[in-house]
Amino acid sequence: MSDPSQKKTCSQIMDEWKEFIWNPRTREFMGRTASSWALILIFYLLFYAFLTAVFTLSMWVLLQTIDEYNPKYADRLVNPGLMIRPKLDALEIVYSINGQNTTWHNYVDGLHTVLQDYNQSVQEHRGTMCTPGVYNRQDDTGEVRNYPKKACQFVRDNLGDCSGIGLDPTFGYANGTPCVLIKMNRVINFFPQIIPSLSNNSITIRCFGRENDNHLGSRVYFPSTSQGLGSIDLMYFPYYGNRAQKNYTQPFVAVKFLNATHNMDHNVECRINAANIKNQDERDKFQGRVIFRLRIDS
């Protein structure tokens, strides 16, 4: 009897490995006969085929409950927020009116880029003329889908002195009276409610300085209400989603700061005023409002 403690030679180890890989006496491959390997292969093929069928069926059932045009659950988006343009990495507009335009030309270029889709020729092709002051309802008729839904025109001429066309293509940045565009985030099938004391046919936007409103100076809005507030007409609501209303153009309100005090920071807050939009929740500073920093150095 051989000593079990005796070390095996390299050739013995190789012979054992060769026999494990293929045993000519038992005709086994890696310890199993051909019929054993066939049974294992068939088992796993059937097992994974079953899992694939269950997954496919589950996905098919789930997709039957999803409307490709309307989200099934939108309860977390009851209060839309605001955003500003030009689009910035940080919510701040800081530049100097002295010297070259290197400190503000990116803002101007960004606004011109955003407003390309608001040119008259583009809007005439993509949108239709709507009735001001009323919701642009385009309901479905039973099972008949009313698609594609029409979008109301919003041309950059509505932005007045902040349109970037005409006498001032710099949106006021060159002379220290900058324009900032404000838009409300889109929420599908949302109907903002007017506040009659502010406007009878639109929701309104107002901007103010959080610390000292007097230092922020005078400001004007385009388009505006009779009370001088920014105005978003009801005809741009509701929004039906990108698939149902592909040509929808988001309306803007432009605010132009006419004589903000130079060489100091202004924390500007802009709020949307609608009866069913909250804008004073300190736990969410983007709910119904936007806050940004404005500084004009001279």
Disulfide bonds with the S-S distance in Angstrom:
Cys130-Cys152 2.06
Cys162-Cys179 2.06
Cys207-Cys270 1.99
